[in-house]
Amino acid sequence: MNYKKNLGLILIVLGALMLILSYFADLVDYNFYNVGALLIIIAGIVTHIVVTKRS
């Protein structure tokens, strides 16, 4: 399976899961966790755009 093509989508889903888990694990008040998830989502969006344009 070609994971390089789906890497952006995997990062977006990972960031979203981190945000969902932070809600249930009562980590919403910790900014470093939420900012980390946001950066992973943004990196996933940028990666998805770059990989899609190259292929």
C-alpha positions in Angstrom: 0.0 0.0 0.0 1.2 3.5 -0.8 1.3 5.3 2.5 3.0 8.4 1.0 -0.2 9.3 -0.9 -2.3 9.0 2.2 0.1 10.5 4.7 -1.7 13.9 4.8 -5.1 12.3 5.5 -3.5 10.1 8.2 -2.1 13.2 9.9 -5.4 15.0 9.7 -7.2 12.0 11.3 -4.5 11.7 13.9 -4.8 15.3 14.9 -8.6 15.1 15.1 -8.4 12.0 17.3 -6.0 13.8 19.6 -8.6 16.6 20.0 -11.4 14.1 20.6 -9.3 12.2 23.2 -8.3 15.4 24.9 -12.0 16.2 25.5 -12.7 12.8 27.0 -9.5 12.7 29.0 -10.1 16.1 30.4 -7.0 17.6 28.8 -8.9 20.6 27.2 -7.3 23.1 29.6 -3.7 22.1 28.5 -2.8 24.4 25.6 0.3 22.4 24.5 -1.8 19.4 23.8 -4.3 21.3 21.7 -1.7 23.3 19.9 0.2 20.1 19.1 -3.0 18.5 17.6 -3.6 21.7 15.6 -0.1 21.7 14.2 -0.5 18.0 13.2 -3.7 18.9 11.4 -2.1 21.8 9.6 0.9 19.7 8.6 -1.5 17.0 7.3 -3.4 19.6 5.2 -0.1 21.0 3.7 1.2 17.5 3.1 -1.9 16.4 1.4 -1.9 19.4 -0.9 1.8 19.0 -1.8 1.5 15.2 -2.4 -1.7 15.7 -4.5 -0.1 18.4 -6.7 3.0 16.3 -7.3 1.1 13.2 -8.5 
